[in-house]
Amino acid sequence: MGMVHRFNGRGYLVGPAGLGLSPNRTDIKSLGLVKRHAADEALQSRSSWERIYNIIEADVAGCIVFGQYRIVETEMARHFKVSRTVVRDVLGRLHERGLVRKNQSSHWVAGPLTAKTIKDHFTLRRPLEPEALISAAPNINPGMLADLLRQLQALEQSEGARQADDLEDIEMKLIDMCVLSASNDKLTELIRNNLLQLGAAGRLLRRLGLPEDQSVITELRLVAELLTRNVVKAAAAMLDAHLDAAAKRTVAQMKIVSIIPGPSATADYLNRMVE
């Protein structure tokens, strides 16, 4: 037990939860392993969807705040010169991340991402994550937590591009270490799934150039600092306050985005749906 654990991404990490471990994404083909033919074909398919996944995620995330879009599988396959199987692999992973879904006609659709959607996600976060933090506290590695606190303190003193680049990574590391290491698997799975679309929304807002609020870093630093002092309930209360403030900040940003004209052009496999 405890040899592998889930994290805020696809698959599993080797090692126990709560250590702040990061995935080592190495191409398995570079390891010199002898592979069966069927396994090699599967790896080639994986390589194909990985090659295009980030592009498609960015295309989808970049438009859902402006409305609802249908994703046309045949056009996507033609656009990227891949098979329908590869396209379905990508769409399946986007579905896992909460970015796309199938409508009543079994068409893949994305969006709309609205202020109400954001509020709904944060409404789930506030009762769940502080309780998970309290549950996870005994599992947190003190040395890893101290290192995370030092990173947050350094980030608090930095400015500009470095903050924007580092904040998402450090925030997810705090959630992974201090929330998702709770022993209740059902609770952590619910939290993880709820975070997926919020993560996509955050990346979209940063891509649009909306500035980060300095208080985000201070709030996260206070959560980590209280945990290092073993004041767990105070840390949970601080996390709840952070989530309340984060919800208001994100909704305010969504209101700014709502007055920005939609994209004049999107990928040819994304068709705007009339609402």
N, C-alpha and C positions, 0 to 999 in steps of 0.2 A: 504494500500500500504506500502511496505517496511518491512512487517512482516517476510518475508523469502528472501533469496538471494542465487544466485549461487556462488560456490567457485571453486577452482582448484582441483576438485575431483568429485566423483559421488554423485548426489543428491543435496540437498539444506541445508542451515544452517538457523536456526531460528534467527531472528533479522536483523537489517539493515546492509547494506554493509558498509565497511570502518572502522569497529571497530576492525579488526584483530582477529575475533572470530575463535576458533579452534573447530573442531567436537568432540563431546563426544561419542565415539563408545562403547556403552553399549549393551550387548546382551538383546534384548527385552524380551526374555524368563525369564530373571532374575528379571523383574519388577512386576511379579505376576499378569499380566493382564489375564482376561478371553478371550480366543480366540475361534472363530468359527473353525470347523473342516477344512474347505477349507483354512482358513488363516494359520492354524497350518501346513498344508501340504506345503503351499508356504514358510513358514519360514524354514521348514526342508530342502526344496530344496535350499533356500538361504544359509543355514548353510553349505550345501554340497559344493556349488561353492566357498563360502568364504574360506572353509578349504583348497582348492587346488589352489585358484587363485594366491596367491603370488609365489607358487612354479612354476606354469606354466609361469607366467610373467617373472620370473628370467630365466627359461629355454629358453624362446623365446628371451628375451633381450640379453642373453649371447651369442647368435649365429648369430644374424642378421648382425652384423658388418663383419662377415666372408663369407656372401653370402646369397642366397635365399633358403628358406626351405619350404617344404609342411608340413602342419599339418594334420595328419590322425585322424579323429574323433573317429573311432572305436578303434584304438590303444590307444588313450588318455583315452577313457572310460574304456578299459580293464586295462590300467596301474594304474589308480586311483580307480578302482572298483566302478565306478559311472555310472549313466544312460547317454544316449546321450543327454537328455534334460539338465542335469547339464553341460555337456561339451559345449553345445551350449550357455548356459548362460555365461560361462567363455569366450568363443570366442567372443560373442557379446560385452562383456565389454572390451576385448582386442582391438576389432575393434573400439570402442568408443575412446580409448586412442591412436589410430593410429599405433598400433603395428602389427596388422594383417589386411588382406584384402582378398577378393575373386577374383580369376583370371577369365579369360574368360571361363574356364571349371568348374566354381563354386567350385573350391577347395580352402580351406583356405591356404594362403601363408603368410610368414613373410620375411621381408628384400627384397633386401639388403639395409642396412643403409650405405651410402657412404658420402664422403666429399661433393659431390654435393648436396645430400639430406640436409645435415646440412646447407650449404650455402643458399639453397632455403628457408629453414625455417627462417633463420636470415634475409634474404631479405624481408620477410613479417614482421618480428618483428620491424625492424627499423622505417618504416613510421607509424606503427600502435600504438606501445606502448607509445612513447613520447607524441603523440597527446591524447591518452587515459589518460595519467598522468595529462596533462593540464586540461582535462575535469573533472577528478576525484578530483582534488585538493580541491574544496569547500566541498567535502563529507568526507574528511579525518578527523578522530578524532584526535585532537592535542595531547591528553594524550597518546593515543595508539602509535602515531608516535614518541613521545618523548621516550617511552619505547623501541620501535624498534631501535631507534638511540643508546640508551644505550647498547642494546644487540649487535649491530654491533661494537660499540667501544670496548666492552669487548672481542668480538671475534677477533678483530684486534690485541689485546694484547696477545691472546692465541696462541697455536701452536699445530701441530701434529694432533693426532686422534680427539681431540675435534673440531678442525676446520672442518675436513672432515665430522664429524657426524652432526654438527649444521648448516653448510653453506646452504645446500639445503633447510632445514626447514625455515631459516630466509629469504633466497632469495624469496621463495614462499610466505612468509608472506608479504614481501614488495610488491610483484606483486599483491597479493590479495587486500591489503589495498590501494595501491597507483595507481594501473592501472585498476584492474578489478572492482573497485567501480565506474567507469565512468558511466554516466547515459545512454549512448548509448548501448542498449542491443545487437544489431547486431554486433557492434564493439567488445564488450567484448567476445561475443561468438566466433567470428573469432580468437581473440587472444588466448582464452582458448584452442580451438581445435588445434591451431598451436603449442602450448606449449607441448602438450601431448607427441609427439614423441621425442622432444628435451629432455624432462624430462627422458624418457627411455634411451636415448643416454647418458645423464649425469650419470645416475645410473650405466650403463654398464661400462663407463670409470672409475668410482670410484671403481667398483668391480674388475676391472683389475689392480688396484693399481697405476694408474697414479696420480701424486701429484696435489693438487690444487695450483693455483697461488695466492699468497698473495694479489696481486693487485685487485682481484675480490672483496674482502671484503672492501678494501679502496674505490673502485668505488661505491659500494652500500651504504657505509657510507656517501659518499659525496652527493649522491642523497637524502638520508634521511635528512642530515644536511641542504641542501639548501631548502628542503620543510619546515623544522621547522622554517626557517628564512623567509618563504613565498616568496622566489625567485623562482617562479614556472617555468618560462621559462628557467632559468639557470638549474634547476633540470631536466627538460625535455632534455636539451642539454647534461647534464651529463649522463642521461640514454642512450641517443643515442650513446655517446662515449663508454659507458660500453658495449652496444650491439655490436658495431663494434669490440671492443677488444675481447669480448667473442666469436664472430664468428671466429676470427683468432686463438684464443687459441684452440677452439674445433676442427677446421680443422687440426691444427698442431697435436693434440692428435690423430685424426683419421688416419693421415699419419703414426704415430708411430704404431698404432694398425694394419695397413694394412700389415706390415712386420712380424707380429706375426703369427705363424702357427695356422690354425683353430683348433677347439677342436677335439681331437682324438675320442671322443665319445659324443653323445648327447642323449637326452631322446629318447626312442624308437618310440615315436609318431612324431618325427621331422625327415624328410627325406630331405637330401641335394638335390637341383635341379640342373641339368646340365644347365649352362648358355650358 
